Each structure stands twice: as structure tokens, then as C-alpha cells.
Amino acid sequence: MATSASKAPGRAGHAVWFESNRRAVVRAEVVAAPGPGELTIRARSSLISQGTEMQVYRGQISAETDLGLETCAGSFAFPVKYAYQVVGVVDAVGPDVPYRPGDLVFARHPHQDLFTMRNNPDLLFKLPSNMDPEVAIFANLADVALNALLDVPIRLGDVVVVFGQGIVGTFCGLFARKSAGKLIVVDPLADRRQRALRLGADAAVTPEDLPAVVSTLTNGRGVDVAIEASSAPPALQQAIMATGQEGTIAVVSYYGTRPVTLTLAPEFHFRRHRIVSSQVSSLGSGLQPRWSFGRRMNVVLDLLAKLPVKEMVTHHFDLADAPAAYEFVDMRANETLGVVFDYPTR
């Protein structure tokens, strides 16, 4: 279904579009009144994803790839309106919608101050009225991490290594910590390693130091589970090298058009590794009888309320300054983690 921008006449809104490789702009949008099964939302906060969203900004997604979200518009050939984590307040509702004006919601929708969307339970979730929007905007990325641990469960006593301590990697580490015997995280940035240690990692190392630490903490066995959440293609090779006999590697990263070159012999073959693709848009095989997208999100919201999420917010921008925000994230990624767009309250 088309987004509200295709409907006219309507109210005025503003949204972030990527017009070409590394060019973000804020466009005026026409926001239609909600029809049957639709609602209009006024944004409070939204979060830039430094994974897939920044790959879209950089032109690293194949032009033929489907957008995957009905709330997005355009195509990866540019221009494209693409993002997926907004917290807002219901502004108006159409017939047959179980929401009321004033309800706080999380929407998988691009950065936009006012928008109308379909009441799709896979894309829209009601939030507790007292939840901090700056915490709730992390729900989608926490969902990615939870999905990884549903795809590759961590057993009590397992030694786990998480590659990357961006937001998704941080959540992977926090969730794995609940059952892992030892937790190792890998990141080239010192401040991210230090934060991981504060949050409970047993070791936080550079990629170069990883082999020695894995050998020491596993008595030479290799880790039981490796979670690759760095979006850096070389990390997948490191995950294979670090994983022990019959161990499992969960690939959370989406590499887009970037090539991933692997040497599989001898480690992958002789250690009988499993490499599992963990993609948040699907529920893993065997989970469907007991899990749904709604259940997964309810678990995420409960977890977010208990975690130091706001520590991950590093920068705030107004939506009008979106071009500068993306340039900042692109050029100074080592200084950023959670980059938030703020919207005026009315």
C-alpha cells in the first residue's frame, strides 16, 4: 500500500529522502487524512540505524532489492525514503482502528514529522503511555538482537563472542550475558570496548587481539557461539577462525553490495560449523507456533525498560538538519552511536 505522501489533498509534513549516493534532503510531504484501517501519527523521536539505513545512504544496496517495508517509498536506485524506527503520538484515526488520539506508538516508518500509515501489527505497536520516547526508539534494533538469540540460543556456560559494539552488537552482548559463561566483544574503537566492559563483558578486545583471548578463555577450544553484528565483511572470517568444533556463527550483519571473501579450509570444514542467517523480517524455523512479531516486540519493550539504553544516545539533531546528521554519521562514525532526530511537541 502506498504511504500517505501519495494521497492528496491533505496536511503538510516533512520527510527525509536520499536523493542520490550520500545526499539526504528534507522534502515536503502531503499527509492525507486517515481512511479505514489507517491512522495519522505525529513523531516525537526517531533513530538513525548505522547498519542498513546508512548503507542505503551510501548507495551500498542493490538497486533491484525490494524495499521490504510498505511505509517506505521510491527505490534503492534513488530517490528513496527509507528508515524504520519512529516513536510518535497518534494524531487522528480512521474507522476500524484500535487506537485513540494521544496513544504513544512505535512505527517502522521513515523519518517524518507527520504521516499516515496502515494499522499493520508488524509495523506498528502501542507503547506504555509513560515510556520515554528516547528509549522506545531503540525497539527495532533491540528486536534485531533478540531475533538473533532466538535463531541461535545461548546455553548456560557457553563462551560467546560478539563482533561489533554498535547498537545491535551492544544489545546482542547484553542479551547473551544473561546466560553466557564468558562473553567476549570485539570492536576497534576503545570507547565502545570500555562501555562493553561496564555493561558486563568479560573481555573487550581489538580484532588483532581476539585470537589470544579466545584461546585463553576457552582453553584452546574456540567459542561456542559467534555473533557477527559489525557490518564489517572481514569479521565473518574472524568469526569462523574463533569458533570451535560444532560451533555456530550467527550473521546479523547485512553487507549489501559489499563483497565478502572467505577462506573456509580447514576450519569451517573440519570443525563442522553452522553459519546461520538471522534476519529480523522473519521468524526462524520452528518458532512460529509459539512466537509472533507481536510477542517478540513485547519482550523487547520489557527488556528496554530494564537496560541502560539512554547511555547509547550520543547526538541529537532537528529533522531540518538531517543532511548534516547523515554526513556526520558517515564521516565520524567513531564518535557516534545513537543519533536521534528530535521533533517539536504540539
Secondary structure, DSSP 8 states (H G I E B T S, - for coil): ---GGGS-S-EEEEEEEEEETTEEEEEEEEE----TTEEEEEEEEEE--TTHHHHHHTT-S-TTS----TT-EE-TTS-EE----EEEEEEEE-TT-S--TT-EEEE---SBSEEEEE--TTTEEE--TT--HHHHTTHHHHHHHHHHHHHS---TT-EEEEE--SHHHHHHHHHHTTT-SEEEEE-S-HHHHHHHHHTT-SEEE-TTTHHHHHHHHTTTS-EEEEEE-S--THHHHHHHHHEEEEEEEEE----TTS------TTHHHHHT-EEEE--TTS--TTTTTT--HHHHHHHHHHHHTTS-GGGGEEEEEEGGGHHHHHHHHHH-GGG-SEEEEE----
